[in-house]
């Protein structure tokens, strides 16, 4: 039987019960591991993935005489692909933001909020994502009986003060014999066709309180019950938007638009909807700042990530459409069959040198144990690379003093599967996912040792294992499996450098991984849940100077420079940890920015200057 299952555990990081004896290891698994050359399979996969990204057909079959020759050729192809990915990311950081805004009388406070939020959004982007540059424009719409005042178009500009000046002249107007629906489709169509979209990321933020004309959208009084009098349809407008790769977001004010949103989703897939309800002007402008900033960063997290992994920009809408096929509900577990498999994990390194040694993560460091589970048939979530299923970990044990009576313990889990594996051995790819999890676990433990002494929230990663099973269709399948997170799931930053939810502790953690590993790597793409005194995270990415590690999301040393060092702003947590200051010419005072927002909002809406003695919070 294969020797690598005979290791004894040398630390607590294996995180499970005792390893299964070699006699219980399925012979098919032992055979798979015996024949698996992890290094060779990984290098071939890296070359294939790099060729696909680079659109290079000349090196589809990589021929090498030795392992070193294979490494050299693969590294060359990988670095070429990484260069292209980083160029795609750089292009995606230029954003066109178009407000499509209902400009009728009921929208007066929201028209004012659009005007007043832009300067704050600009400051927020500068302070959190200085690599992002955006132009802003407006397409306002009213209704057909407004004639020449039906549409208002202000084309994109990077001079944001010009946009603000223009918005001062936008007046809410309604007409006689007005009905409830508005010329929504006309406004969207004009924004798509009459504005000068140029940048790599294109964002359309639609804000309105009533739906388009037509019985399919509403039962409200409608002067055009048969639909748009100019012949526009939701399908024609949204498919044009989709073909131009313009990402749609909606600011919801009333439930009157619910049916419209349902129809729009059936055409383009899922999209974010922001709550813009409210009469309090300061709270409303805060909502607009959040909605506008989130639209930009969410769009960037899609375009830059997909752009770094694909040549097809329409993959973004493929992903949005895919989300319609998900089932967010937990299944009836009683109706699903019990399945059996084996879970595997790596022994956690003891030292930084072991972590930096790619040969450490090989078969002798693997552990395994038998595993019984149930899995939902449909995924509940999907990303660029993986889809996720609800699952149950089912353990049976005997009741004390009654050895013939068994009891079952169940634990909610999540099983994830790669959407595309290619022609290579999936076993190797899933082992790599576990390797990434093992590395980040090690680094988070080191970070937490310091954090606990400095009263800093901890950063923990889920315990991820590889699951191998012979499924009910008799195929050998591989998954990753991890505990289910309980709470609101957030993406805090991405491997492209975009910060979607600014958390100083997490940005300091990324900085810590860079300094602790002596500039060897950074852990990024932090996502999960935020608790009172810790973050619980999953699915990280790693940029590493060794481009032959950590998969296609590793952008190498240039990725560290472009996606981390160029954007990082040292904060109070970095100082508490005594991390070396990263001097990229960026200001450090985030708090002053939020103070600026409070002051300006007070002046605009309350007519007086708010005076505040600002002091940085003690963390």
N, C-alpha and C positions, 0 to 999 in steps of 0.2 A: 504494500500500500504506500501511497505517496508520503514522503518524509515530512513535508512542510506542515502537516496537521499534527505533528507530534510535539511542537514547541510548548513549553510551559509559559504561563504568563509571568512577566517580570515587573509589571506595574498595574496600577488600577485603571489605566486608560482603556483597557479592552471593554469595560463597561457592560459586561454580560456575565451570565453564569459560566461555569466551567466549560471548556471546549469539549465538543463531542469526541468520543474515542474514534480512532481510525477505523474500527470495524463497522461503525455506523455511517461512514461517509459513502455516498453512492459511488459505485464503480465508474459510472459515466462521468461524474465530476472529476474523479481522480484521473480519468483518461483525458478529459478536456484540459486539465492543468498540465498533465505530462506533455501533451503535444503543443501547448501554448508557449510561443516565444514572445514574451511581452514586448521586448525592445523592438524586434523586427516588425511585429504587427503594428506597433504604435508609429514607427517611422513610415511605414507604407501608408497608413491612414493619414498622417500629417501631409505627406506628399500629395495624396489624392485630394484632400480638402483644399490644400493650397492651390493646386492646379485648377480646381473648379472656380475658386474665387478669382484667380488671376486670368481666367479664360484662356489658359495655356493648354493646348492640346498636344503640344510636341513632346511632353514628358509624362503622358498618361501612364505608361509602363516604365517604372523606375528600375533600371538595371544597375546593380552594384556587385563588385567582386567580394568585398569584405564588409563587416559591420561598420568600420570606420568610414569606408567609402560611402556606404548607405547614409550614415549620419551627415557626412559632408554635403552630399547632394540634397538630402532632405532639408538641411539647414538653409541652403541657398534658396530653395524653392519657398520655404516658409518665410524667410525674411523678405522675399519679393512680395509675397501675399500680404504680409503684415504691413509693408510700406503702402500697398494699395488700400488696405483697410483703414489705416490711419489717415490717408488722404480723403477717403470717403467720410470719415468722422469729421475731419476739418471742414469739409464742404457742408456737412449737415449742421454745423454750429452756426451757420448763417440762416436766419429765420425770417420768413414773411408772415406777419400776423395781421389778419383781416377781421375786423369786427363787422358782422352782418347784423344790423340793428333795426328793429322796429322803431320808427320815428313818429308814431302816432301819439295822441295826447295822453293816453294812459301810461306812456313810457317816460314821462318827464323826469322822475328821479333817477331812472336807469341811464338816460342820456347824460345827465350830469355826472353820474358815477363813472361812465366811460371816460369822460374828459378828465376827471380828477384822479383816476387810478394810474394813468400811464406814467407819470413822472415817478410814482412810487414803484411801479413794476420795473422801470428802468434801473432805479437804484438797487432794487432787490436782485435783479439779474447781475448787475455789476459786482455786488457783494458776495453772491453765492456761486455764480458761474461766469467769471470774467471772460471766458473764451467765447461766450455767446454774443452775437451781434444780431440785432433784429430791426427790421423796418415795420412800420405800422401803417395801416390804411383803414378806410371805412367804406362800406356800402350800406347806406340807409334805405329803407323801403317804407312805403305807406300802403295806399290801395289804388285801384285802377281809376276811381273817380277823382283822384288827386291830380290827374293829368300830368302837367310838366313837373309837378312837385312829387311825383310818385317815387322817383329814385334819386338818391344823393350819392355821388361817388367822389371820394378823395383817395387818389392813388397812393401807393406805398411811398414812404419817406423814412429816412433814417434820422431826419431832423425832427425829433419828437415834439419840440415846442411848436412847430408848424401844425402838427396834428392837433395839439391842444388849442391853438388859436382857431383852427377851423371848427372844432367842436363847440366853441363859444357861440358860433353863429348857427348851429343846428337847433332848430326850434321844433318842439312837438306840435304836430298839426293833424287835425282830423277834418273830414268833409261832411257835407250835408248828406242825409239819407245813408248814413254809414252803417255797415253791418259789422258783425264781430270778426270774421276771418279777414286776413290781410294778404297782400301780394308777397307771400313768403317765397314762393317759387321764383317769382320775378327778381326778388332781391338776391337770392342764392345764385340764380343764373347770371345776373349782371356781375356779381363778385367773381365768379369763375371765369367768365368770358371777357369782361371789360377791364379787368385790373391786370397790372403788369407783374405777374408772378415770376420770380427769377431764382430765388434762393433754394438751397438744398432741402430745407425743412419748411413746409407750407402749412399754416395753421389757419383754419376758419372757425372763429368763435361766434356762433349764432345766438342772439339774445332776443327773445320775443315772448309775448304773453298770449298770442292767439295763433291758430293753425292756418294753413293755406285754405283756399276755396275748394269746395267739393264735398259731396256727401260722404266720401270715403274717409274724410278727416274729421267731420264734425256734424252734430245735429243742431248747432246754433243757427240763428237766422243768417241766410247767405244769399247775396245778390247774384252769385254765380254757382248755383248748386251742382252744375255739371262739371265744375272744375275751372281751371285757369282759362280765361277767354282767349289767350294767345297760344293755346295749345301745349303749354308746358306741362310735363308730368313729373312726379317725384322720381320716376325711373330715369327719365331722360336727363334731368338735372344732376341727380346724384351719381349716375353712372359716368357722366362727363367729369364730375369732381373726382371720382375714383380713378378714372383713366389718367387724370393729371396729377394724381398722387397728392391731392390736397386733403389734409386730415380734418375731420369734422368734429366739433365740440358744441355742446348746447348749454346755455344758461337758462334754467327753468324758473319761471315766475308764477305760473298758474297751472292747474291740472288740465286746463283746456288743451294743452299741447300733448297730452299723454298718448292719444291715438296717433298723432303725427309721429311721435318718437317710435312707436311700435312699427309703423310702416317704414320709417327710415331705417330702422335696424334690420328689417327683413331684406333691405336692398344692399346695405353696405356693412352689415354686421354690428357688433357692439361698439359703443363710443362713450366717453365720459359725459355725464350730465351734472352740472353744478347747480346748487341751490342758490338762487338769487332773489328769494322772497324776502321782503322786509321793508318797513317804512322808515326805520331809524337811519338817517343819512350816513352816520359814521360807520355803523355796522354794515350798511350796504356797500360802502366803498371798501371796507375790509374784505367783504365777500368777493368784490370785483378784483381786488389785488390778488387774492388767493386763486380765483378762477383763471385769471389771465396768466399768472405765473405758472400755475399747474398745467395749463394748456401747452405752454411753451416747453416746459421740462418733460412732460409726459410724451409729447410729440418727439422730442429729441431722444428720449430713451428708446423709442421705437425706431426712428429713422437711422440713428447712429449705430444702434446695435444690429439691426437688420442689414444696414448698409455695409457694416464691417464683416458680415458673414454671407453676403449674397450679391449677385449682380442684378437681381430683379427687384426693382423698387415696389412692384405690385405685391410683393410678399407681405407688405404692411397690411393691405386690405385682405389678403388671404388669411392672415392671422386674426383680424377683426371678425371676418366671416366665420372662421373656425369656432369662435367663442359661442356662436349661436347653437352649435351642436353639442355643447357641454351640458351636463346635468348637475346642477349645484346641490341637489338633494341627496341625502344619504340613502342607500338602498335598504330594502328589507333583507337583513342578513340571513333570516331563516330560509329564504328561498335560494340562497347561493351555496354552491358546493364548497366543502372544506378541501383545501389544497395543501400539498406538502412540498417543501423545498429545503434548501440549505442557504443560510446567510453567512457572509464572509466579511471580514474586516482586517485592517492592518494593525499591527502593534504600533502604538504611538512612539515616535522617536524620543530618545532621552536627551539628545543634545542638538544644537544648531547644526553641527557638522553632519549628523545623520540626516537631518531634514534636507540639507543642501545636496546630499548625495543621491542622485536619481536611482542608483543601484540598490539603495536601501529598500525601496518599495518593490520588492520582488517576491517570488513565491515563498521563500522561507519565512517571511514576516506575516503571512496570512494565517488567520484563524477561522474556524468554521463551527457552526452548530446547526442541528436540524431545526426546522421552522414550520409551523402550521398556521395557515392564514386563510382569509377570505378577501376577495377583491371585487369592487364594483365594476360592472361591465363598461360603463361609460365614464370618461374622465370628467372631473368637475372643474378643471382649470387647464390652461395651455399657454405656453410661452413660445419663444422663438425656437428653442431646442427640445423641450420636454413637454409632455402632458402628465397630469397627476390624477390618480384614482384614490378614492376612499378605500381603506383596507382595515381589517381586524387582525391583530396578533392574538392567536388563541393558544393558550398553554393549559395542559392538563396535568393535574397532580393528585396524589392520593390524600385522603383525609386522615389525619393522625389516628392511629390505633384501629383504622378500618382500611387495611391495605387493598381491599377489593372494590372500594367505592371511590370513584374519581370525581373531581370537581374541575370546572373550567374557569380560567381567568382570561378576560379579553381586554385588549388595549387598542385604542384607536390609533391607526397609523396612516401614513400616506405612501403610496407606491408610485414611483415615477418611471416613465419610459421615454427613451429618446425617440423623437419623431422620425429622424433619418439616421441610419447607421451606415449605409453604403454597403460596399462589397466586402468590407473587412470584418474581422472577427468581433462581434459585439462584446464578448467576454472582456477583451482588453479595454474597450472604451468604458465599460462600467467600472472596471478596476481603477481606471484613471479618476473617475468621479469620486470614488472612495478615497483615493490618494489625496485629492484636493481637500476633501473633508477632514482627513487626518492631519494634514499640514495646518489648516486653519484652526482645528481644535488645539493643536500644540501651541500655536501663537496666541490664541485667546486665553489659554491657561497662563501663559507667561504675562500677558497684559493684565489679567485679573489679579495676579499676585501683587502687582504694583497698585492697581486700582483700589483694591481693598484697603491698602494702607493709606491711600490718599482720599478716601471717601468719594470715589468716582464710581458711577454705575458700571456694572460688569458687562462684558460682551461675551455671550455664549453662543456656540453653534450646535445645531442638532446633531445627534449621533447618527450618521448615515452609513448604511451597510449595503452590500451587494446581495441581491436575492437571485438565486438560480433555481428554476423549477421546471418540471415537466408538466405543462398545463393540461387542461382537460382535452385540448385538441392534439395532445401527444407531441407537441413541439417543445423543444428546449427554449426557454425564454429567460431573459435577464432583465432585472429592474434594479433601481435603488429603492431602499425603504428607510423611512424615518418616522419619528413620532409626529403626531398631528399637532400643529400649532393651534392654540385656543386664544383668539383675540383678533383685532383688526390688523390685517396683513398690509404692510407698506413696503415700498421700495425706496430706500433712503438715498442711494447713489448707484451709479452704473459703472461698468468697466470702461466706458468711454469718457468718464470724468464728469458726467452730468450729475449734479446734486438735485434730487427731486424733493427730499424732505431733509432740511438742514438739521443735523444733530451734532453738536460739537464733540461729544464723546466718540461717535463713530468716525468722524473725520480725524480725531486724534488717534484712534485705533489704527486707521490706515497708515498714518504717519509713523506710529509705533512699529508696525510690521516692516516698514522700510528701514528704519534705523536699527531695529533689533537684528534683522537679517543681514546687516552690513551692506545695504543697498542691493541686495540680491533679488528681492521681490517686494511687491505690495499686494495686500489682500483688498479686494474692492467688490463692487456689485453687491452691496450689503442690503439684504431684504429680510423681512420677518416681522416680529411684533415687538412693541415697546411696552415694558412693564415698569413698575414704580422704581425699581433699583437695578434693572438689567435689561439688556436687549437679547432676544432669542432669535437667532438668524439661521438662514439656510441658503443653499445654492450660491455660494460666493464664487468669484472668479479671481484669478491670480495673474498679475503681470510679473514676468520673471526674466532676468537677463539671459537665461537659458531658454531659447525658443523651442527646444525639443521637449519641453515639459508643459503640463497643465492645459493642453488642448487648444482649440481654435480661438478661445477668448483671451489667450495670452498674447499680448502685443509686444513682448520683449522689452528691452531697455528703452527703446524709443517710446513705447507705450507708457512706461513709467514716467518718462520726461514730459510727454505731451498730455497724458490723461491724468497724471497726479501732480508732479512737481510744478507744472505751469499754472495749475489752478488752486493748489492748496493754500489755505490761509490759516496760519497758526493761531490757535485760540487759547483760552485759559486752561483747558485740559492739557494741551501740549506743554504749556508752561509748568503745570503741576507735575507732569511726568518728567520734566527737565529734558524734553526732546530738543535737539538742535533746531534752531529757527531756520525755516526754509525761506530764503530771501528771493522772492520773485517780484518784488516791487508792489505788492498788493497791500492795501491798508488792512489793519487787524480789527478795527472797531465795528463789529456787527451791531452792537447795542445802539450805537449812535444812529444807525440807519433807521431802526424801529422807532427811536425817539423822534427822528425827523418826521416820520409818518404821523405820529400823534400830534406833533406841533402843527403841521400843515392842515390836518383834518380839523383841528380846533379852530384854526383861523378861517377855514373855508365855511364851516357849517355853523359855528357858534358865534362868529364875529369878534372873537377876542383871542389873544395869544395865551396859550397854556404854558405856564412856567413850571418846569420840573427839575428838581435836583437829581441828576442821573448818577447812579452808582452801579458799577458792574455787579451782577449777582455772584454770591459766593457759592461755588458748587461743592 
